Amino acid sequence: MKKDPNILSKSLINYIGEDNIYSYTHCMTRFRVHVKDLNKIDLNQIKKIENVLGVVLNGNELQIILGPGFVRKVFEETQKNFPNLKFGELIEEDLDSSNSKDSEFVPLSSVAQSNKEAIKQKNNSSIQQFLAKFSNIFSPLIFGFIGVGILAGIGGILQSIYIDPLTGEITNEIASSWYSFFSVMLNLWKDAFIIVVGWRTAEVFGGEGVVGAIGATMFVSSFASLYTAPFISQGADGFQFLGISIKDPTTNWLTIGFRPDEIINDVGEVTGYTLSYASGAIFGAMMMAFISIPICKFIRKHTPDVIDMVLSSTLTFFVLLVLGYTLIIPISGIIFQMVAILFDNLSTNAFGAAFLAGIFLLAVVFGVHQGFVPVYAALLDSTGVNSLFAILAMGGAGQVGVAISLYFKADSTSILRKQIKGAIIPGFLGIGEPLIYGVTLPRPKTFVAAMLGASIGGLFLGALSSWGGITVGLNTMFGPSGLLAAPMMTAKINDVIGNVGKAIPLYLSALIISYISGYGFMQLIGTKGVDLS
C-alpha cells in the first residue's frame, strides 16, 4: 500500500468539505479536524480511504488515525494544498498500540479511545475544559524537553565516568567540557521555557501571545539584573523602590518574591541585602499571562481605533508592570515556595512517594496529570532534580506488570491477549493510555493492582532519598516516561547533583520493581470476575 501524503490530504479535505472545516491539527498518530457540521460527513467513506487506519469522534473533532510520522506529512501537505484553512497546534498523543486492520479483534488503541471518550463525556465539566486547554499549553513543548534532556543525559553519562566517588568532583577536564557542551541546549531551554509558556498560556486562553511572553520574562532568572534594577540598594537600610523605602527586604511584600538575603560581615552585622531572581518561575509566568488577557481586551475595547495600536499596547504593559511588581511576583513566589516544599517532602519520603506513584493513574484518568508540570518546574528549580517525574513514571510500570499477568492468564486464542500483545511494547516505553483505558480501567481489580504495583516502585525511590541520601529524578521539567526516560535521569547525592552513572541503574531498578509488583499484586488479587475474553 503506497503512502502518498499529498493524495491523502486532498482526499480527506474533499470528503469532509473545505467549507465545513473550522480548523485542523495533528498529534503523534491522528489527523484532527474540527468540523462545523458532522451531519455533512459520511464517516464510512472516510474509513474506506486508502491509508486511513481508523476514525474516532470526540465532540465536533474528527480524529483520523494515520500512524506516527505519516500524519505529520499529511498535515504539511494540507498546509500547502489548502492555505486558506485554519490550522491549530500540535497536540500530545500517545502512540497507537497497533495499526492493524485485523478483522478478528479490535486493536487496543481503539478500545482505549472508546473508553476514554466515554469517561470524558461523564467528566465534561468546565474544570475538564480548562484542563484540556491547560494541557495544550505544554503539548507543543514536549519535543524540546525530550531532545535537550537526552543530550544532557549523554553528557552526564560521559561525566559520571570521571566522578571521584569520595569527593563527588570531576577528575577529567575534557569530560567536564563535553558535559557542558551537551548541556548547553538544556540550560538555554530552562530560561526560554518560561517565556514560551507565557506566550502559549496567553495564546491558548484567547489573549495576545507576545504580551504573555514579555510578561513572563520577569520570571527568567537570567534577566534578574534587569527586573531588579528599580530596587536601589541603600546598604544596611535595605532598598528604595520608586520612592518607597524598604527597610527589611526579607519581610517586605514588594521584595519577598525575589529571594532576598542578608549580607553579614565578619562580626555578625547586617551590611546590606541582595535580591535574586523572581522565585515565582512558571507560576508567575502563567499568572502574568492569564492576567494580561482581560487587561488587554478591556483596554482595546475602550480605545479608539485610530490610536489602538499605540495606546493599547502602552497601557497594557504599564498595567502589567504595576501588577507584576505589586501582586504577581510576591504571590507567585509564595505559591512556588509552598508547592516546592510540599512536593519535595512528599517525593523524598518513602511513604509519600509511594502515595504519589499510586494515585498518578487516577490523575491521568481524570485528565489532571498535566497539572503536575508547574510542580516539576518548582522541584527542578529548588532542588536541581525533578524527582516527582521519576516517581510518577512508576504508574505506567505498574500497569505493564498487570498486563503481563493478564496475558498469561488469558486464553491463548483470546482477543485480550492479542490486544495486550499490541500494547505492551508502547507500555514499556511509557505510552500508557492504551493500557489504562483498554485494559486496567474497565477491569477495576486490575486498575487497583496497577496502582499498588506503582506504589512499590515509588516506595523504593522515596526510600533511596529519605534513607539512602540519593534522590533520582529527571534532568529537565518534562520528558518521555518508561524506559525512554532512563537517559534523562540524574541523581542528587549528598547535595551533589549529576551522578548519571548511578541514576540510570537506580531508575531502571525502580521500573523493574514496579513491573514485578504489578504482576505480583495481580496474581495475589486474582482474576475472579475479571473479563479475560
C-alpha positions in Angstrom: 0.0 0.0 0.0 1.7 3.2 -1.2 1.6 6.1 1.2 1.2 9.4 -0.6 0.5 12.2 1.9 -0.4 14.6 -0.9 -3.1 12.5 -2.3 -4.5 11.5 1.1 -4.5 15.2 2.2 -6.7 16.2 -0.8 -8.9 13.1 -0.4 -9.6 13.8 3.3 -10.4 17.5 2.9 -12.6 16.9 -0.2 -14.6 14.2 1.7 -15.0 16.4 4.8 -15.6 19.6 2.8 -13.3 22.6 2.9 -16.1 24.9 3.9 -17.1 22.5 6.7 -13.8 22.8 8.5 -13.2 25.2 11.3 -9.6 24.2 11.9 -7.2 21.2 11.8 -4.1 20.0 13.6 -2.4 16.7 14.4 -0.9 14.7 17.2 1.6 11.9 17.0 -0.8 9.5 15.2 -4.0 11.3 14.4 -5.0 14.0 11.9 -7.5 16.1 13.9 -10.2 18.1 12.2 -12.6 20.4 14.0 -15.7 20.4 11.8 -18.8 22.7 11.7 -21.4 20.1 10.9 -20.8 16.3 11.4 -24.1 15.5 9.6 -22.5 16.5 6.3 -19.8 13.9 6.7 -20.0 10.2 5.7 -17.7 8.6 8.2 -17.8 5.2 6.4 -16.5 6.8 3.3 -13.6 8.3 5.2 -12.8 5.0 6.8 -12.5 3.4 3.3 -9.9 5.9 2.1 -6.6 4.2 1.5 -4.1 4.6 4.4 -6.8 5.6 6.9 -6.4 3.2 9.8 -9.5 4.4 11.7 -11.7 7.3 12.7 -12.6 8.5 16.2 -15.2 11.2 17.1 -14.6 13.5 20.1 -17.4 16.0 20.1 -17.0 18.0 16.9 -13.4 16.8 16.4 -12.8 14.2 13.8 -9.7 12.2 14.7 -8.4 10.3 11.6 -5.8 7.7 12.6 -2.9 7.7 10.1 0.0 6.5 12.3 3.2 8.1 13.6 5.4 10.1 11.1 2.9 9.8 8.2 0.4 12.0 9.9 2.9 14.9 10.1 3.5 14.6 6.3 -0.3 14.7 5.7 -0.5 17.8 7.9 2.3 19.5 6.0 0.7 18.7 2.6 -2.6 20.1 3.8 -0.9 23.3 4.7 0.4 23.5 1.1 -2.8 22.3 -0.6 -5.3 24.4 1.4 -3.5 27.6 2.5 -6.8 29.3 3.4 -7.7 26.7 6.0 -7.0 27.5 9.7 -4.7 25.1 11.4 -4.1 24.7 15.1 -1.2 23.4 17.3 0.5 20.1 17.6 -1.3 18.0 20.3 0.4 15.5 22.5 -1.0 12.0 22.0 0.2 8.5 22.9 1.3 6.3 20.0 -1.4 3.9 18.9 -0.5 0.5 20.0 -1.5 -1.1 16.8 -2.0 -0.1 13.2 -3.6 -3.4 12.3 -6.9 -3.7 10.5 -7.3 -7.3 11.6 -11.0 -8.1 11.5 -10.7 -10.7 14.2 -10.2 -8.3 17.0 -10.4 -4.6 17.8 -7.0 -3.0 18.4 -6.4 -2.0 22.0 -5.9 1.6 20.9 -9.5 1.7 19.6 -10.9 0.1 22.8 -8.8 2.6 24.8 -10.0 5.6 22.8 -13.6 4.5 23.1 -13.5 4.1 26.8 -11.5 7.3 27.2 -14.2 9.3 25.3 -17.0 7.7 27.4 -15.2 8.9 30.5 -14.7 12.3 29.0 -18.4 12.7 28.4 -19.1 12.0 32.0 -16.5 14.5 33.2 -17.2 17.2 30.6 -17.3 20.0 33.1 -15.8 23.5 33.0 -12.9 22.2 35.0 -12.2 19.5 32.4 -12.4 22.0 29.6 -9.9 24.3 31.5 -7.6 21.3 32.0 -7.8 20.4 28.3 -6.6 24.0 27.4 -4.0 23.8 30.2 -2.7 20.6 28.6 -2.4 22.4 25.2 0.0 24.9 26.7 2.6 22.3 27.2 1.9 19.8 24.5 3.9 21.5 21.7 6.9 21.9 24.0 7.5 18.2 24.7 9.6 17.8 21.6 12.1 20.3 23.1 12.1 18.7 26.5 12.9 15.3 25.2 15.7 16.3 22.8 17.7 18.6 25.2 17.1 16.3 28.1 18.6 13.3 26.3 21.6 15.3 25.1 22.3 16.4 28.7 21.8 12.8 29.8 24.5 11.7 27.3 26.8 14.3 28.7 26.1 13.2 32.2 27.0 9.6 31.4 30.3 10.7 30.0 31.0 12.9 33.0 29.9 10.3 35.5 32.8 8.0 34.4 35.2 10.6 35.8 33.5 11.5 39.1 35.5 10.8 42.3 33.3 8.6 44.4 34.6 10.2 47.6 34.5 13.9 46.8 32.0 14.0 44.0 34.4 16.1 42.0 35.1 15.6 38.3 38.6 14.4 37.7 38.8 15.0 34.0 38.5 18.4 32.4 37.8 17.1 28.9 34.8 15.1 30.3 33.6 18.2 32.1 33.9 20.2 28.9 31.9 17.6 27.0 29.2 17.6 29.7 28.9 21.4 29.4 28.7 21.1 25.7 25.9 18.6 25.7 24.1 20.6 28.4 24.1 24.0 26.6 20.7 23.4 25.0 19.1 22.2 28.2 20.4 25.2 30.2 19.1 27.6 27.5 15.8 25.9 27.3 15.2 26.2 31.1 15.0 30.0 30.6 13.4 30.0 27.2 10.7 27.6 28.5 9.4 30.3 30.9 9.0 32.8 28.1 7.4 30.2 25.8 4.9 29.2 28.5 3.9 32.8 28.9 3.3 33.1 25.2 1.4 29.7 25.0 -0.8 30.5 28.1 -2.0 33.8 26.7 -2.5 32.4 23.2 -4.4 29.2 24.3 -6.7 31.2 26.5 -7.5 33.8 23.9 -5.0 36.5 24.6 -2.0 38.1 22.8 0.9 35.6 22.9 3.5 38.3 22.7 2.1 40.1 25.7 2.2 36.9 27.8 5.7 36.2 26.7 7.0 39.7 27.7 5.2 39.5 31.0 6.7 36.0 31.6 10.2 37.4 31.0 10.0 39.0 34.5 10.5 35.4 35.9 13.5 34.4 33.9 16.5 34.1 36.2 19.0 35.2 33.5 17.3 38.6 33.3 17.2 39.2 37.1 19.6 42.1 36.9 17.2 43.9 34.6 13.9 43.5 36.5 15.5 44.0 39.9 17.2 47.3 38.7 14.3 49.5 40.1 15.3 48.4 43.6 18.2 50.8 44.5 20.4 49.4 47.3 20.6 51.5 50.5 23.1 49.3 52.2 22.1 48.2 55.7 18.9 50.4 55.2 17.6 48.0 52.6 16.3 49.3 49.2 14.4 52.2 47.7 11.8 51.3 45.1 10.1 54.1 43.2 10.5 56.3 46.3 9.2 53.7 48.7 11.7 52.8 51.5 12.1 49.1 52.1 13.9 48.6 55.4 13.8 44.8 55.7 13.6 43.2 52.3 13.3 39.7 53.8 9.8 40.5 55.1 8.6 43.3 52.9 5.7 42.4 50.5 7.4 44.0 47.5 10.6 42.0 47.8 9.7 38.6 49.3 9.3 37.3 45.8 12.9 38.0 44.9 14.6 35.5 47.3 16.1 38.4 49.5 19.0 37.6 51.7 21.1 39.4 54.2 24.8 40.4 53.8 26.5 39.8 57.1 30.1 40.9 57.9 32.7 39.1 60.0 31.3 40.5 63.3 27.7 39.5 62.5 26.4 42.9 61.4 24.0 43.3 58.5 25.7 45.5 56.0 23.3 45.1 53.1 20.8 42.9 51.3 20.7 41.0 48.0 17.9 40.3 45.7 18.0 37.3 43.4 15.6 36.4 40.6 11.8 36.3 40.9 11.1 33.0 42.5 7.6 32.5 41.1 9.1 30.9 37.9 6.5 29.1 35.8 3.7 30.0 38.3 4.5 33.7 37.9 4.8 33.4 34.1 1.4 31.8 33.8 -0.2 34.3 36.2 1.2 37.2 34.2 -0.2 35.7 31.0 -3.6 35.0 32.5 -4.0 38.5 33.9 -2.8 40.0 30.6 -5.8 38.6 28.8 -8.6 40.6 30.4 -6.4 43.7 30.8 -5.6 43.8 27.1 -9.1 43.1 26.0 -10.6 45.8 28.3 -8.1 48.4 27.2 -8.6 47.6 23.5 -12.4 47.7 23.9 -12.3 51.3 25.2 -9.5 52.6 23.0 -10.4 54.5 19.7 -9.3 52.5 16.6 -7.1 55.3 15.3 -4.8 55.1 18.3 -5.5 51.5 19.3 -2.1 50.0 18.4 -0.1 52.7 20.3 -2.2 53.4 23.3 -3.5 49.8 24.0 0.0 48.4 23.8 1.5 51.0 26.1 -1.3 50.9 28.7 -1.3 47.1 28.7 2.4 46.8 29.6 2.2 49.7 32.1 -0.6 47.9 34.0 1.3 44.6 33.8 4.4 46.3 35.2 2.4 47.6 38.2 0.6 44.4 38.9 3.7 42.4 38.3 5.7 44.1 41.0 2.9 44.6 43.5 0.9 41.4 43.2 2.2 38.7 40.8 5.8 38.4 41.9 5.0 38.3 45.6 2.0 35.9 45.3 3.7 33.6 42.8 6.8 33.5 45.0 4.8 32.4 48.0 2.9 29.7 45.9 6.2 28.5 44.4 7.8 28.0 47.8 4.7 26.3 49.3 4.5 23.9 46.3 8.2 23.2 46.3 8.3 22.4 50.0 5.2 20.2 49.9 6.2 18.0 47.0 9.9 17.9 48.0 8.9 16.5 51.3 6.5 14.0 49.7 8.8 12.9 46.9 11.8 12.4 49.2 9.7 10.5 51.8 9.3 6.7 51.2 5.6 6.6 52.0 4.8 10.0 50.4 6.5 8.8 47.2 4.5 5.5 47.4 1.3 7.5 47.7 2.1 9.8 44.7 3.1 6.9 42.5 -0.1 5.0 43.4 -2.5 7.8 42.7 -0.9 9.0 39.4 -3.1 6.7 37.3 -6.2 8.4 38.8 -4.8 11.8 37.8 -4.4 10.5 34.2 -7.9 9.2 34.1 -9.4 12.5 35.3 -7.1 14.5 32.9 -5.4 16.4 35.7 -1.9 15.0 35.2 -0.7 18.0 33.2 -1.2 20.0 36.3 2.0 18.5 37.7 4.1 20.4 35.1 4.4 23.5 37.2 5.3 21.3 40.2 8.1 19.7 38.1 9.4 23.1 37.4 9.3 24.1 41.0 11.1 21.0 42.2 13.8 21.3 39.5 14.4 24.9 40.4 14.5 24.4 44.2 16.3 21.1 44.4 18.0 20.6 41.0 16.3 17.3 40.4 12.8 16.6 39.1 12.3 13.6 41.5 8.5 13.7 41.2 8.6 12.8 37.5 10.6 9.6 38.2 8.1 8.6 40.9 5.0 9.2 38.8 6.6 7.2 35.9 6.0 4.1 38.1 2.3 4.4 37.4 2.9 3.1 33.8 5.3 0.5 35.0 2.7 -1.0 37.4 0.3 -1.3 34.5 2.9 -3.2 32.4 3.3 -5.8 35.2 -0.5 -6.2 35.4 -0.8 -6.6 31.6 1.9 -9.3 31.6 -0.1 -11.2 34.3 -3.3 -10.9 32.4 -1.6 -12.0 29.2 -0.6 -15.3 30.8 -4.0 -15.8 32.5 -6.0 -15.1 29.3 -6.6 -17.9 26.8 -4.1 -18.2 24.0 -6.9 -17.5 21.5 -8.5 -14.6 23.4 -8.9 -11.2 22.0 -7.5 -9.7 25.2 -4.2 -11.5 24.6 -3.9 -10.1 21.1 -4.7 -6.6 22.3 -2.1 -6.7 25.1 0.5 -8.1 22.7 0.0 -4.9 20.6 0.2 -2.5 23.5 2.8 -4.0 25.8 5.8 -2.5 23.9 4.4 1.0 24.0 3.7 0.4 27.6 7.4 -0.4 28.3 8.2 2.9 26.5 6.0 4.9 28.8 3.0 5.2 26.4 0.3 4.1 28.9 -3.1 5.3 27.6 -3.9 2.2 25.7 -3.3 0.0 28.8 -5.2 2.4 31.1 -8.4 2.8 29.0 -8.2 -0.6 27.2 -7.2 -3.0 30.0 -7.0 -1.8 33.6 -9.7 0.9 34.0 -12.5 -1.3 32.5 -11.5 -4.0 35.0 -11.4 -2.4 38.5 -9.4 -5.2 40.1 -6.6 -4.8 37.5 -6.6 -1.0 38.0 -6.1 -1.4 41.7 -3.3 -3.9 41.2 -1.6 -1.4 38.8 -1.8 1.3 41.4 -0.4 -0.9 44.1 2.4 -2.1 41.9 3.3 1.5 41.1 3.3 2.4 44.8 6.0 -0.1 45.5 8.3 1.4 42.8 7.6 4.8 44.3 8.4 3.5 47.8 11.8 2.3 46.5 12.6 5.7 45.1 11.4 7.5 48.2 13.4 5.2 50.4 16.5 5.8 48.4 16.1 9.6 49.1 15.0 9.5 52.7 17.1 6.7 54.0 19.9 6.4 51.4 20.6 10.1 50.6 20.2 9.5 46.9 17.4 11.4 45.0 16.8 10.2 41.5 14.9 12.3 39.0 14.6 13.8 35.6 17.2 16.4 34.5 14.5 18.6 32.9 10.9 19.6 33.6 9.3 17.1 31.3 10.2 14.2 29.0 9.3 10.7 28.0 8.3 8.1 30.5 9.1 4.4 31.0 12.4 3.1 29.6 12.8 6.1 27.3 13.3 8.3 30.3 16.4 6.5 31.5 19.0 8.5 29.6 17.5 11.7 31.1 17.8 10.6 34.7 20.2 12.4 37.1 20.9 12.0 40.8 21.4 14.2 43.9 23.8 12.5 46.3 24.7 14.4 49.5 23.6 17.6 47.8 25.9 17.0 44.8 23.9 16.8 41.5 24.8 15.0 38.3 25.8 11.4 39.0 24.1 9.9 35.9 26.0 6.7 36.3 24.1 5.8 39.5 20.8 7.5 38.5 20.1 5.4 35.4 20.5 1.9 37.0 18.5 3.0 40.1 15.7 4.3 37.9 15.7 1.1 35.9 15.6 -0.9 39.1 12.5 1.1 40.2 10.8 0.3 36.9 11.6 -3.4 37.3 10.3 -3.4 40.9 7.1 -1.8 39.6 6.8 -4.4 36.8 7.2 -7.3 39.3 5.0 -5.7 41.9 2.2 -5.1 39.4 2.5 -8.7 38.2 2.5 -9.9 41.8 -0.4 -7.9 43.0 -2.5 -9.1 40.0 -1.6 -12.7 40.9 -2.5 -12.1 44.5 -5.8 -10.3 43.9 -6.8 -12.9 41.3 -9.0 -12.6 38.2 -12.3 -13.9 39.6 -14.9 -11.7 38.0 -12.3 -10.2 35.6 -13.2 -10.3 31.9 -10.3 -12.2 30.2 -12.0 -12.7 26.9 
